């Protein structure tokens, strides 16, 4: 509902003498001061009850009103057809399904954009009904969150796990600190359990957060954060101290951000952990990156490359010299793609050197160097040294500045194959990013062979995978042309124990591969924008991220929801 529509409805309340003009003006002030919706402010100030407001709004908008508290039992499977983050962000919840129609309770049933998104991600036609924002939030909380009893039981289970061993290089062990920390057995067990459970669930990150009255723990699994039983607030500080101790951080420093790392052994398997501690208003937030190399997939064919794109990619990585860039946001799998590429190129007669921050995947036969800023070893200085090490292939963890970019390009121009990463949204923007770093266009066109942009999409769980027919409207929105009389079928996961009721299990990458050609080079020399370069790249055969995602959707590998979450229509 637009702001103007809300104000019109509020003015109607005045016109109908349900509230006074003075009360409306006071509600407008409250809405602005508290950053809440206008109708919320009217109810909060006691000028009208929630029930009366809902009935009035429903009448004015011509949309049925429902009371969720009087709906009785609502099928949890129906509610979970719409992801929790969408329900929270848009303040809505699915309450019924009949045939191909999904009834969705919304605080703003005139939000056409939200309705379209739900239709695309679920494959159902949507019938919106009006419901109280408070009732919707309570329903979402009830359906998606564990009860207090469940949380307590899970915490008991966590405390029974004690199988994590902290390991480190001999010169890094501080036995006194570890011994002191081990004196409080329950805290040690809880941290051990948290880490081992994250590895067991194949989480990539652990988030620990503290607020005024509560704490929160979340695991990032398949790219999405999931709530887990949170530690009691009274032991949170001790929990953070234990994490700091095993990561060799200063437990007395609570005012500055700190970064550390540790290695743990779980059931005989060693796993690296990168720890980031950040001071917040009520304590320290901790994020732990879990680097479990046993899950590393080094077969390019298994990463998600379509056969024709994989063939094109392999052809270009076989080049004797030049530069190849992989782009994408943090956590999009760039490092895995690069090390899978190195596995393809790693022969006894090839000298491969890498500089990384930090070393994520230890690879046999590859000379790996870690950035050490304290010792003056950064990407640029490391690259300079590499050129005296007679390398054939050089991997630079990330091109962050103009000095690194220029040295990398110089290496590519002098007979080396250089692989690296950039943070850009798509492949064509990599050339403009280099331009902005001060790299001359003629150097880019002379050195760059190929740019790859990538994203990770969750794969539909094979155990609860369900096919459904797609309406012509959905196909039109996605610009998919079906043959005459063709019934296009997409897939979704219903949720089952195998996928923790998420409908997804594991992830695969989608790729946009831009191979340099004469037309693209001409555009770069003209200092054309990323948008103009993208148009030429598409005209000369580049498959965009959105198109690669649609291929995955049509093949049954992922869902419409994932496509919309990870790619744009541009």
N, C-alpha and C positions, 0 to 999 in steps of 0.2 A: 504494500500500500504506500503510495507516495505521501510525502509530507503534506502537500496541499490537500490530498484526500482526507488525511487524518484531521487537519484543521477544519475542513468542511463538515466532517462528521461531528467534531466537537462543537462547532457553531450550531449544528442542528440540535444538539443537546440543549443549547441555550434557547434556541427558537421554540423548542417544545417545552421549555420551562422545567427541564429536568435538572439543570444546573443554572446558576446565574452567570452573567458576564464577568462579574468580579471573580467568581470561582474559576472560570476558564482562564482568566489572565494569571491568576495565582498558579494554576496547573501548568501553564506555559513556562512560567519562571522555574517551577519545580522540575519540569521536564529538562530544561536546559541546565540547571544547576546540578542535577543528579545524573545527567546523561541517560535518561530513561525515556521510553515512549510516552507520548502525550496521554494516551488512554490509561497507561499504568499510573501516571501522576494523578489523574482524576480519581482513580480508585484508591491510591495510596493516601490521598488527602481526605478520604472519607466522604467525598461529595456524592458518590454513587457506588452501588455494590457491583461486584464482578458479574453476577447473573443478569442484572438489569442492563449493564453496558453491553454484554454479549447479545442479549435479545434485541436491543436497539440497533446495534451494528448489523446484525443478521437481517433485520427487517429493511434497513436502508440499502444494504448491498444486494438484497434478494438472494441470500445464501443461507442454507439451513444451519442452525446452531445446535451443537451437541454439548452435553455435560459429560466429560470423560469419567468423572467419579460415579456416574450412574450407568456406565456402559457395561458393567459386569466384567466377566473374564474376556480379555482380548488376546487373541492368539499371538504368542511371542514370535512365531515364524513369520507372521504377517508384518509385525512391527519391524522386524529385522530385514525386511526387503529393502528398506532405506537405511543406509549406513548411519551410525550414531553421530558422526561429525556433521553430516548434513542435517539431521534432526535438530541438533543443538544450534547450528549456525542459522538455520532458517526458521527455527521454532515451529516444528511440525512433527507429526507422528502418524504413521499408517495405522488405521484401526479396523479395517475390514477389506476382504477381497472376495469379489463375486465374478466368476468368469474371467474376463480380461479387464475388469475394472477394479481399481484400487481406490478406496475411500481414504482420504488423508485429512486429518484434523490440523488446521493451520490457524495461527494467530493473525495471519495476513493472507486470506484466501484470494486476494487480488494480485498476489505476487506471481505474475505469469512466467517470469524467468525460472522461479523455483519449480513451478508445475512442469514446465518443459524439461527441465533437468531430470526430474523424477521419472517422467514418461520415457526419456531416453535411457536412463540407467536401469530401469526395471522392466521396460517393455510393456507396461500396462497403461491403459487409459486412466486418467486421474480425475476423480470427483472430489473437489475440495469442500470441506465443511468448516465452519467457524467454531473455534474453541478457545477457552481462556488460556492465556500465555502461561499462567502459573500451573494450570492443570496439565498442559502439554509438557512442561519441564519436569513435573513430578512423574508423569508417565514415562518419559524418556529415561529419567534417573532410575525408576523402578525396573524397567525392562532391560536396560543395558548394564546396570551396575550390580555388583555382588551385594548381598545383604550383610549386615553387621556380623551375624552369626557365621556366615560363610567366610568373611574376612578373618574372623578370629580363628576359625578352624584352619584356614590356609596358613596363618602365621604359626600355628602350632606345628603344622607339617614342615614349614621352613626351618623351624628351630631344631628339628630332628636330623637335619642334614649336616654332616661334618666330614666332607671328603675333599676339600680344596687345600692344596699345598702351595704356599707362596715360594716361587723360585726366582733366583736372580743370579747375575754374574757375581763371582766371588768378591770382586772389588767393590760391589754395590751393596752387599749385605750389611745391615746394621743389626746385629744380633740383639743388642741391648733394647733397641726400640721394639723389635718383634716380640721379645720375651715379655716386656712390660705390657704390650697390647694384649698378649695372649692370656693375661691374668683374668680378664673378664670374659669367661667362657661363653656366656649367652650372646654377647655382641659378636665375638669371633664366629660362632656358629651361624648367626643371622647373616653376616656378610658372606660367609662361605656359601650358605644356602642361596642367597640372592644371586651370586655369581654363577654357581653351578646350575641353578634353574634357568638362568638366561641362556647359558650354553646349550642346555637340554632343549629349550624351546627355539633354538637357532635365532636368538635376538641379535641384532647388530648394535644396539645401544641400550643402556639402562639410564633412566632419568629419575633422580631423587630430588624432590622439591619440598620446601617447607613454607607454610603460610601462617597466618595469625593463630589459627586454632587447629589446623590439620596438617598432615604431611601427605605426600602422594608419591607413589612409585609406578613407573610405566616402563614397559619393554617395547622397543621398536622391532616389530616382526614383519618381514616382507614389506618394509617401508612405511608401515602405519603404526602409530603408538597405541598400545593397549594397556589399560589399567591392570595393576596387580595389587595384591594385599599390601597396604602401606605399613611401615614400621610405626610404633607408637611415638607420639611427638616427644615424650620425655626422654627417649633414648636416641633421638635423631642426632644430636651433637656428638654422642659417643660413636654412633655409626659412621658419621663423616670422619671422625678422628681415626677410626680403624682403617678406613679406605685411604686416608692420607698417609698413614704409617706404612702400609704395604706398597704405596706408590712413591715412597721417599719424598713426601712433601712436608712442609713446615706446619705442624699441628697448632702452633701458637699464632700463626698468621691467619687472621679471619677478615682482614679488610681489603686484601688484594686478590685478584684472580691468580690461580696457580694451575700449572699443567704438569702432569707426571705420567708415569707408565709403570706397569708391573707385568710379571708373567706368572700365571698360575697353572697348576697341574690338577686336572679333574679326571679321575678314573684313568690315570696314566697318560692323559693327553695334555700337552702344553698349549696354552692359549695366551696370546698377548692382550693386554688391556691398556688403552690410553685413557687417562683420567683428566677431566677438566673441572675445576672448582671455581664457582663464581659467587661473590658475596651478593645477597639480596636483602630486602627489607627485614626479613624475619630469621635470617640464617643463611647458610650456604647451599646453593644448588649444585648438585654433582651430576655430571654426565660421563658415563663410562662407555667408550667405544670398544666393542668386543671383536677382536681380530682372530677368528678361528680359521686358520689356513686349511684345516682338514675339509672344510666345505668349499674350498676354492675349485672352481670348474675351469680347467685349462684347455678344454676342447672348444674351439671357436664355434663349431657346428651346434654345440649344446647351449651356447649362450643366448641364442635367439635370432641369429642372422637368418634371413630368408635365403634360400639356395642361390638365387641370382645375385643378391647383394653380397653374399659371402664370396662368390666367385670373383666379383669385381674387387672386393677388399683384398683377397689373397693375391690377386694379380698385381696390385699396387704396392703391397708390403714386400714383394719380392724385388722391388727396385733397388739397385746397388747404392744409390745415394738420393738425398732429398729429405724433405721434412713431412711428417704425418702428424696431424693434430687430432686429439679426441676432446670433444667439448661436452659440457653438460653441468648441471648443478652438483653440489656436494652430495654424495650418496647415490649417484646415478650409475655406478659401476664402471667408471672410467679406468680405474687401476686394474680391475679384473680383465677388461678388454686388452689393456696394454700388456699385462703379463701373460695372457693367453697368446698374444701375438709373439712375444719373446719366446714362448715355448715352441712355437711354430718355426722360429728362426734360429733356435739354439742348437747349432751343430759344433762339433769339435774344431772345425777350421774357422770359426767365427769368434772374434773377441767382442764381447758385449759388456758395457759398463753402464751403471745407473747411478743417479744421485737423487735421493728421496728424502722426504720430511714427513714422517719417519719412514724407515723400511717396514713395509707392511707384509710382503710375502717373500720369505727367504727362498731363493731359487738356485738350485744346483747348476754350476757352470756359468753363472752370471756374477760379475764383480760389482757388488752393491755398496754404495757409499751413503752414509746418512749425514744430512745437514747438521752442522754444529756451529751456530752463530757465535757462541762464546769464543770459539777457537778461530773465528774468521772464515769458516767454511760455509759458504752459501751456494745457491745454484750457479751463480755467475762464476765464482772463483773455482768451484768444482769442475765446471765445464772447461775452463781454461787449462786446468791440470789434465783433464781427460785427453785433450788433443795431443799431449805428449806421451800418452799411453798406448799409441798405435791401435785405436779402436776401429771396429767395423760398424758397430751399431751403438748408439748412445740413447739412453732413456733419461729424460729430465722430468722429474715428478710434476712440475708445474712451471709455466712461464708466467712470472709475476710482474716483471718490470722490463724496461727497454734494454737494459744491459744484458740480461739473460736472453731476451729475444734475439738481439743482434749476434751474440756469440753462437747461439743455437743455429741461426740462419747461416752464419759463416761456416760452421761445421758441416751443414748440409751442402753448402756450395763447394766444399773442398774434399768431397768424396766419402762422406759418412751418411748413413741412414739415421736420422734423428726422430725419435718419438717423444711426444710430450702432450700436455693437457692445457686447456684454457677454460675459463668460466664464461661461456656465452650460451644464449638460448637456442641457437641453431647453428648449423655448419657455416652458412654464408657470413654470419656476423663475426666469425673468427678473423676474416681478412680485415674488416674495419677495426676490430680490436687491436690487431697488430699495427695498423695505421695510426691509431690513437696513441700507441706506445712510442711512436716516433720512427717506426720502420718504414723506409721508403717503398712505394709500390713496386718498383722494379726488382727489389730484393725479394719481396713476397712472391711475385710471379716467377722468379728464377729458381726459388728453392722449394716452394710448397707443391707437394704432389697430390695430397688428398686431405680432406677434413671430414671427420665423423662426428655427428651429434648423436647422443643416446639418452634414453630414459629407461627406467625399470618399471615393468607392469606386473601386477600380481597374476599368477596363473590360477585358473578356476580349478577347484578341488576335484580330482577325478572321481572321488567316491560319491559326491552329491551333485554332480553336474547334471543340469537339466536344459533341454532344448526348448525354445519358444519361438513362435513366428513373429516376425517384425512387421509393423504397420508401414504403409507407404509413406506416411508423414515422417516417421523416424528415418527412413532411408533418404528422404528428400533433405532432411536436416543435416545428415552426414554426407550428402552428395554422393550416395551410392546408387548406381543405375542397375536395376534388376532387369533381366530379360523378360519379355512379355509372357505373362502367366507364371513366372517363377515365384515360388514361395521362399523368401529369404529367411533362414533360421539362424538365430544367435543363441548363445548359451549363457547360463548363470549358475552359480553355486547356491544351493539351498541352505547349506550349513549343516555340519555333522561333527561327531566327535573327532574324526580324522583331521579336521581343519579348525578345531576349537570353535565351531559354529560361525566362522567368518565367511565361508564359501570359497576361500582361497587357500592354496598351498604352494609355497615357493614363488620365485619370480623369474622372469625372463626379460631380456633387453629388446628394445626396438631401436632400429638404427636409421639415420639419415646420412647417406654417404655422398659427399660432393667431390667428384674427381675433377681436377683442374683441366680445362680445355682452352682453346684459343679465344672463344667468346667470353668466358669468365675472366681470363687474363686481361682482355681489352677493358672490361668493366673495372677491374682493380686498378689498372693504370690510369683510368679516368677518375680514380678516387670515388667511385660510385657507392651509394649507400648499401647496407646489407639487404634491404628490401629489393632494390633493383638487381643486385647480384643473385638473389634468390629466384627472382622471376626468370632470369636467363638460365640458371641451373635447372629449374623445373622444365623449361622449354627444351633443354638438352638432355633430359632423361633422369634427373634426380628424383628419387622417391622421398617425400617429406616424412617427418616423424608421424604426422596424423595419418598419412596413407599407409605407412608401415604398421601403425596401430590398428587400422581398419582391417588390414590383411590378417593380423593376429585374431581380431574379433571374429571375422568370418570363418577362420580355421578352427574356432572353438578354443583357442588358447587363453583368451582373456575376455573381459566383459566390457560392455558399453561404459559402465561406471568408471573403470580403470582408464579407458581411452580418454574420457572427458577430464579425468583427474590429472593425467600426466601430459596431455598434449593440447595445443591451441589450434584453432581453425584457421589461423593466419597462413 
